[in-house]
Amino acid sequence: MGALVLRRFGALLAVLFGLACIVFVLQTVIPSDPARAMVGANASQEAVAAKKAELGYDDPLPAQFTQYLQRLAQGDLQSSLRTRNEVTADLREFAPATFELAFSAFVLAAAMGLGLGLLLAGGGRAGRVIRVFLIGGASIPAFLTGLLLIVVFYSWLGVLPASGRVGDNFIVPDGPTNLLIVDSILNGTPDLTLDAIKHLILPALTLALLPALAIARTLSTSLEQVSREDYVRTARSKGLTERTVLLKHALRNSSGPALTMSGLQVGLMLGGVVVVERIFAWPGIGLYIDQSIAYSDFPAITGATLLLGTAYVLVNFFVDLAQAWADPRIRTV
């Protein structure tokens, strides 16, 4: 297991290096002048040239790449052209909201995918109904799902809020984690906790629905294949109920493809936060990227991209370890 962890960690570092290289190439080929944007459109050519020299933009590309990697190693993502703050400072402000949303959506997608996958594998009338639901639900884009949820639960039923992270009548605690639900619990404010959960439900459900359907279909297919194995037939021949056979004999051996699909769906979630946060006015990285695009704020966009890409790679690293736990055969690969 230790050798597997080392191999996967080496692959993780290689992927992160590749991501950094891609972002650097994009910075060099985009037809924009970050030095001009930093000093202002009305600045003189001398001021622009001085800024380029200060940032190293007039150095050869190999030297620029070396400086770029050194800045990344130090956590320096330059300054935002829109907010005039350090990008790292902006990300510290906006990232907790996105990670709280993405983590909640991932847990919800995993729970929904597991439940729907087991019901679908169980067959019968419920399985047929769920199969139709999966096919229909997979064809609905996230932005339409979000709008439908707002119409139903906010406009018609009036039971859930449609935007924001918390109501205007609450004071958001300052730390320690900047995860609103966690901080409200630590500060002993149950009313704020309940309100934060209410605001989280609709965007998390919007973000989780498509990944949950994909996980459910993958898990059910894997369960159907495993159910034809000899050891599963033996379990049935002993008189065990279908529920016991699925949960105790088939589920763990079927979890590998579902775990792989879960890791892939994290990328879909992180890519979807831009749309979902825009729809629900969620103050996270997605909204930050959306606002930065309008100002051609390339340092902010690339900084947020690096952060989300790193999060995706780390999640898949832990998914690989979970697969090795579920299937010991992988440890020898």
RODO-2510 file (C-alpha; in nm, 4 decimals, decimal comma):
residues 333
     n   res          X          Y          Z
     1     m     0,0000     0,0000     0,0000
     2     g     0,2902     0,2344     0,0762
     3     a     0,4364     0,1839    -0,2715
     4     l     0,0963     0,2598    -0,4245
     5     v     0,0691     0,5845    -0,2275
     6     l     0,4149     0,6916    -0,3452
     7     r     0,3331     0,6140    -0,7090
     8     r     0,0045     0,7996    -0,6929
     9     f     0,1695     1,0949    -0,5166
    10     g     0,4359     1,1117    -0,7874
    11     a     0,1629     1,1119    -1,0514
    12     l    -0,0158     1,3868    -0,8577
    13     l     0,2946     1,6084    -0,8660
    14     a     0,3387     1,5417    -1,2384
    15     v    -0,0213     1,6408    -1,3126
    16     l     0,0105     1,9582    -1,1043
    17     f     0,3289     2,0488    -1,2927
    18     g     0,1469     1,9903    -1,6217
    19     l    -0,1388     2,2129    -1,5065
    20     a     0,1077     2,4885    -1,4159
    21     c     0,2696     2,4568    -1,7603
    22     i    -0,0662     2,4870    -1,9366
    23     v    -0,1560     2,7988    -1,7394
    24     f     0,1833     2,9532    -1,8202
    25     v     0,1395     2,8829    -2,1922
    26     l    -0,2042     3,0436    -2,1823
    27     q    -0,0548     3,3517    -2,0188
    28     t     0,1981     3,3853    -2,2999
    29     v    -0,0387     3,3316    -2,5947
    30     i    -0,3354     3,5380    -2,4763
    31     p    -0,3312     3,8645    -2,6775
    32     s    -0,3348     4,0974    -2,3766
    33     d    -0,0822     4,3166    -2,2005
    34     p    -0,0993     4,2604    -1,8232
    35     a     0,1577     4,5342    -1,7609
    36     r    -0,0612     4,7860    -1,9450
    37     a    -0,3660     4,6682    -1,7494
    38     m    -0,1811     4,7097    -1,4189
    39     v    -0,0556     5,0643    -1,4795
    40     g    -0,3709     5,1839    -1,6552
    41     a    -0,4819     5,2476    -2,0110
    42     n    -0,3588     5,6092    -2,0057
    43     a    -0,0098     5,5316    -1,8744
    44     s     0,2942     5,6227    -2,0807
    45     q     0,5006     5,3703    -2,2733
    46     e     0,7847     5,4307    -2,0276
    47     a     0,5613     5,3334    -1,7348
    48     v     0,4469     5,0192    -1,9163
    49     a     0,8051     4,9233    -1,9999
    50     a     0,9113     4,9774    -1,6371
    51     k     0,6264     4,7561    -1,5174
    52     k     0,7219     4,4852    -1,7660
    53     a     1,0793     4,4957    -1,6423
    54     e     0,9590     4,4788    -1,2800
    55     l     0,7408     4,1739    -1,3507
    56     g     0,9982     4,0082    -1,5758
    57     y     0,7748     4,0087    -1,8830
    58     d     1,0600     4,1284    -2,1071
    59     d     1,2829     3,8351    -2,0075
    60     p     1,3271     3,5263    -2,2304
    61     l     1,0528     3,2655    -2,1953
    62     p     1,2684     3,0133    -2,0038
    63     a     1,3522     3,2831    -1,7485
    64     q     0,9853     3,3837    -1,7262
    65     f     0,8874     3,0207    -1,6704
    66     t     1,1441     2,9818    -1,3937
    67     q     1,0204     3,2981    -1,2223
    68     y     0,6631     3,1793    -1,2651
    69     l     0,7376     2,8482    -1,0913
    70     q     0,9211     3,0299    -0,8131
    71     r     0,6194     3,2547    -0,7557
    72     l     0,3883     2,9529    -0,7482
    73     a     0,6115     2,7791    -0,4948
    74     q     0,5867     3,0894    -0,2758
    75     g     0,2087     3,1155    -0,3209
    76     d     0,2399     3,4369    -0,5233
    77     l    -0,0366     3,4536    -0,7860
    78     q     0,0188     3,8251    -0,8600
    79     s    -0,2465     4,0932    -0,8115
    80     s    -0,5997     4,1055    -0,9437
    81     l    -0,6553     4,3714    -1,2091
    82     r    -1,0122     4,4206    -1,0883
    83     t    -0,9880     4,4226    -0,7091
    84     r    -0,6225     4,5407    -0,6908
    85     n    -0,5715     4,2840    -0,4133
    86     e    -0,3355     3,9901    -0,4120
    87     v    -0,5084     3,6995    -0,5869
    88     t    -0,4187     3,4727    -0,2951
    89     a    -0,6002     3,7110    -0,0596
    90     d    -0,9068     3,7133    -0,2849
    91     l    -0,9056     3,3336    -0,3046
    92     r    -0,8830     3,3054     0,0744
    93     e    -1,1988     3,5141     0,0872
    94     f    -1,3974     3,3385    -0,1853
    95     a    -1,2660     2,9800    -0,1750
    96     p    -1,4312     2,8681     0,1538
    97     a    -1,7791     2,9333     0,0131
    98     t    -1,7033     2,7284    -0,2991
    99     f    -1,5463     2,4407    -0,1089
   100     e    -1,8384     2,4317     0,1339
   101     l    -2,0775     2,4152    -0,1604
   102     a    -1,8701     2,1612    -0,3551
   103     f    -1,8168     1,9350    -0,0529
   104     s    -2,1874     1,9402     0,0327
   105     a    -2,2767     1,8676    -0,3296
   106     f    -2,0266     1,5808    -0,3452
   107     v    -2,1634     1,4200    -0,0274
   108     l    -2,5169     1,4638    -0,1591
   109     a    -2,4239     1,3205    -0,5000
   110     a    -2,2521     1,0193    -0,3409
   111     a    -2,5501     0,9483    -0,1154
   112     m    -2,8026     0,9894    -0,3969
   113     g    -2,5901     0,7877    -0,6383
   114     l    -2,5512     0,5026    -0,3889
   115     g    -2,9216     0,4927    -0,3063
   116     l    -3,0417     0,5165    -0,6651
   117     g    -2,7816     0,2643    -0,7818
   118     l    -2,8923     0,0071    -0,5247
   119     l    -3,2601     0,0593    -0,6087
   120     l    -3,1881     0,0319    -0,9793
   121     a    -2,9859    -0,2864    -0,9310
   122     g    -3,2700    -0,4329    -0,7255
   123     g    -3,4874    -0,4378    -1,0370
   124     g    -3,8663    -0,4575    -1,0261
   125     r    -4,1075    -0,1722    -1,0878
   126     a    -3,9027     0,0709    -0,8781
   127     g    -3,5954    -0,0072    -1,0865
   128     r    -3,7785     0,0654    -1,4119
   129     v    -3,9136     0,3949    -1,2800
   130     i    -3,5688     0,4993    -1,1582
   131     r    -3,4127     0,4068    -1,4933
   132     v    -3,6530     0,6426    -1,6723
   133     f    -3,5750     0,9099    -1,4115
   134     l    -3,2014     0,8699    -1,4664
   135     i    -3,2295     0,8995    -1,8442
   136     g    -3,4564     1,2035    -1,8217
   137     g    -3,2592     1,3749    -1,5458
   138     a    -2,9266     1,3329    -1,7245
   139     s    -3,0572     1,5377    -2,0187
   140     i    -3,1367     1,8478    -1,8094
   141     p    -2,8511     2,1028    -1,7913
   142     a    -2,7495     2,2416    -1,4529
   143     f    -2,8667     2,5970    -1,5195
   144     l    -3,2178     2,4752    -1,6047
   145     t    -3,2237     2,2528    -1,2954
   146     g    -3,1288     2,5502    -1,0797
   147     l    -3,3985     2,7713    -1,2292
   148     l    -3,6628     2,4985    -1,1862
   149     l    -3,5659     2,4488    -0,8213
   150     i    -3,5905     2,8236    -0,7599
   151     v    -3,9351     2,8360    -0,9190
   152     v    -4,0650     2,5393    -0,7176
   153     f    -3,9066     2,5855    -0,3753
   154     y    -3,8780     2,9649    -0,3645
   155     s    -4,1520     3,1094    -0,5857
   156     w    -4,4251     2,8473    -0,5392
   157     l    -4,3634     2,6888    -0,1999
   158     g    -4,1614     2,9661    -0,0373
   159     v    -3,9691     2,7214     0,1830
   160     l    -3,6093     2,7831     0,0667
   161     p    -3,4159     3,1005    -0,0213
   162     a    -3,3114     3,1585    -0,3803
   163     s    -2,9817     3,3425    -0,3473
   164     g    -2,6920     3,4253    -0,1222
   165     r    -2,5115     3,2315     0,1466
   166     v    -2,7031     3,3642     0,4482
   167     g    -2,9911     3,6000     0,5244
   168     d    -2,9319     3,9752     0,5569
   169     n    -3,0415     3,9752     0,9208
   170     f    -2,7514     3,7550     1,0334
   171     i    -2,3978     3,8568     1,1227
   172     v    -2,1427     3,6251     0,9636
   173     p    -1,8782     3,5103     1,2154
   174     d    -1,5179     3,6012     1,1426
   175     g    -1,3448     3,2608     1,1304
   176     p    -1,1911     3,0407     1,2337
   177     t    -1,2470     2,8286     0,9187
   178     n    -1,4576     3,0667     0,7021
   179     l    -1,6830     2,7674     0,6362
   180     l    -2,0106     2,9237     0,7397
   181     i    -2,1869     2,6146     0,8731
   182     v    -1,8800     2,4995     1,0660
   183     d    -1,8149     2,8455     1,2106
   184     s    -2,1787     2,8944     1,3105
   185     i    -2,1679     2,5631     1,4979
   186     l    -1,8386     2,6527     1,6675
   187     n    -1,9772     2,9927     1,7683
   188     g    -2,2961     2,8388     1,9103
   189     t    -2,5467     3,0112     1,6786
   190     p    -2,8012     2,7447     1,5776
   191     d    -3,0270     2,9970     1,4010
   192     l    -2,7408     3,0951     1,1726
   193     t    -2,6566     2,7277     1,1137
   194     l    -3,0141     2,6509     1,0081
   195     d    -3,0295     2,9545     0,7810
   196     a    -2,6952     2,8659     0,6201
   197     i    -2,8149     2,5103     0,5541
   198     k    -3,1351     2,6429     0,3949
   199     h    -2,9319     2,8660     0,1627
   200     l    -2,7037     2,5739     0,0752
   201     i    -2,9718     2,3198    -0,0219
   202     l    -3,0754     2,4480    -0,3654
   203     p    -2,7275     2,5225    -0,5103
   204     a    -2,5860     2,1981    -0,3668
   205     l    -2,8746     1,9967    -0,5118
   206     t    -2,8316     2,1658    -0,8504
   207     l    -2,4617     2,0872    -0,8504
   208     a    -2,5111     1,7289    -0,7265
   209     l    -2,7926     1,6048    -0,9474
   210     l    -2,6058     1,5192    -1,2691
   211     p    -2,3074     1,3591    -1,0898
   212     a    -2,5479     1,1564    -0,8738
   213     l    -2,7220     1,0196    -1,1828
   214     a    -2,3894     0,9255    -1,3422
   215     i    -2,2709     0,7510    -1,0245
   216     a    -2,6018     0,5659    -0,9927
   217     r    -2,5900     0,4331    -1,3496
   218     t    -2,2272     0,3231    -1,3137
   219     l    -2,2907     0,1538    -0,9794
   220     s    -2,6007    -0,0286    -1,1008
   221     t    -2,4182    -0,1601    -1,4096
   222     s    -2,1288    -0,2802    -1,1945
   223     l    -2,3683    -0,4457    -0,9487
   224     e    -2,5451    -0,6277    -1,2307
   225     q    -2,2122    -0,7657    -1,3543
   226     v    -2,0957    -0,8705    -1,0074
   227     s    -2,4333    -1,0322    -0,9358
   228     r    -2,3540    -1,2957    -1,1980
   229     e    -2,0364    -1,4051    -1,0184
   230     d    -2,0239    -1,7475    -0,8504
   231     y    -1,9803    -1,6175    -0,4959
   232     v    -2,2946    -1,4051    -0,5291
   233     r    -2,4903    -1,7040    -0,6596
   234     t    -2,3643    -1,9044    -0,3640
   235     a    -2,4855    -1,6353    -0,1259
   236     r    -2,8296    -1,6441    -0,2863
   237     s    -2,8384    -2,0233    -0,2711
   238     k    -2,7930    -2,0009     0,1056
   239     g    -3,1286    -1,8260     0,1279
   240     l    -2,9975    -1,4766     0,1965
   241     t    -3,2249    -1,1895     0,1035
   242     e    -3,1449    -0,9829    -0,2050
   243     r    -3,0735    -0,6833     0,0182
   244     t    -2,8160    -0,8771     0,2185
   245     v    -2,6543    -1,0112    -0,0968
   246     l    -2,6229    -0,6627    -0,2469
   247     l    -2,4940    -0,4865     0,0659
   248     k    -2,2656    -0,7535     0,2116
   249     h    -2,1404    -0,9466    -0,0898
   250     a    -2,1737    -0,7392    -0,4076
   251     l    -2,1415    -0,3730    -0,3098
   252     r    -1,7748    -0,3558    -0,2127
   253     n    -1,6641    -0,5534    -0,5187
   254     s    -1,8762    -0,3237    -0,7380
   255     s    -1,7509     0,0029    -0,5919
   256     g    -1,4405     0,0428    -0,8108
   257     p    -1,6126     0,1813    -1,1245
   258     a    -1,8440     0,3956    -0,9090
   259     l    -1,5454     0,5441    -0,7265
   260     t    -1,3773     0,6184    -1,0581
   261     m    -1,6921     0,7885    -1,1814
   262     s    -1,7128     0,9865    -0,8548
   263     g    -1,3631     1,1206    -0,9091
   264     l    -1,4437     1,2205    -1,2657
   265     q    -1,7636     1,3913    -1,1564
   266     v    -1,5690     1,6175    -0,9204
   267     g    -1,4338     1,7871    -1,2310
   268     l    -1,7889     1,8370    -1,3554
   269     m    -1,8841     1,9877    -1,0200
   270     l    -1,5892     2,2242    -1,0069
   271     g    -1,6569     2,3262    -1,3653
   272     g    -2,0236     2,3802    -1,2865
   273     v    -1,9693     2,6097    -0,9893
   274     v    -1,9321     2,9089    -1,2216
   275     v    -2,2849     2,8605    -1,3546
   276     v    -2,4420     2,7545    -1,0252
   277     e    -2,2859     3,0350    -0,8221
   278     r    -2,3998     3,2824    -1,0845
   279     i    -2,7581     3,1566    -1,0683
   280     f    -2,7765     3,1561    -0,6879
   281     a    -2,5505     3,4614    -0,6290
   282     w    -2,3255     3,2367    -0,4221
   283     p    -2,0170     3,4364    -0,3149
   284     g    -1,7529     3,1826    -0,4162
   285     i    -1,4776     3,1269    -0,6702
   286     g    -1,7270     3,0758    -0,9532
   287     l    -1,8742     3,4220    -0,9015
   288     y    -1,5202     3,5601    -0,8651
   289     i    -1,4199     3,4089    -1,2010
   290     d    -1,7363     3,5356    -1,3675
   291     q    -1,6716     3,8900    -1,2496
   292     s    -1,3034     3,8675    -1,3453
   293     i    -1,3810     3,7595    -1,7026
   294     a    -1,5747     4,0814    -1,7610
   295     y    -1,2600     4,2808    -1,6700
   296     s    -1,0146     4,0503    -1,8539
   297     d    -0,8551     3,9902    -1,5148
   298     f    -0,6195     3,7145    -1,6248
   299     p    -0,4214     3,6821    -1,2970
   300     a    -0,7452     3,6228    -1,1069
   301     i    -0,8756     3,3755    -1,3648
   302     t    -0,5534     3,1743    -1,3773
   303     g    -0,5170     3,1777    -0,9981
   304     a    -0,8692     3,0450    -0,9511
   305     t    -0,8106     2,7883    -1,2265
   306     l    -0,4960     2,6627    -1,0554
   307     l    -0,6780     2,6337    -0,7236
   308     l    -0,9735     2,4424    -0,8690
   309     g    -0,7429     2,2215    -1,0751
   310     t    -0,5358     2,1394    -0,7681
   311     a    -0,8503     2,0531    -0,5733
   312     y    -0,9633     1,8200    -0,8542
   313     v    -0,6268     1,6433    -0,8660
   314     l    -0,6204     1,5979    -0,4872
   315     v    -0,9720     1,4546    -0,4815
   316     n    -0,8811     1,2011    -0,7499
   317     f    -0,5686     1,1101    -0,5528
   318     f    -0,7841     1,0160    -0,2554
   319     v    -1,0302     0,8369    -0,4861
   320     d    -0,7409     0,6218    -0,6106
   321     l    -0,6557     0,5325    -0,2510
   322     a    -1,0209     0,4492    -0,1811
   323     q    -1,0256     0,2204    -0,4834
   324     a    -0,7160     0,0412    -0,3552
   325     w    -0,8897    -0,0083    -0,0203
   326     a    -1,2035    -0,1447    -0,1867
   327     d    -1,0151    -0,3725    -0,4283
   328     p    -0,6816    -0,5081    -0,2965
   329     r    -0,5904    -0,6236    -0,6489
   330     i    -0,5246    -0,2607    -0,7450
   331     r    -0,2444    -0,2352    -0,4890
   332     t    -0,0261    -0,4596    -0,7028
   333     v    -0,0776    -0,2622    -1,0243
***
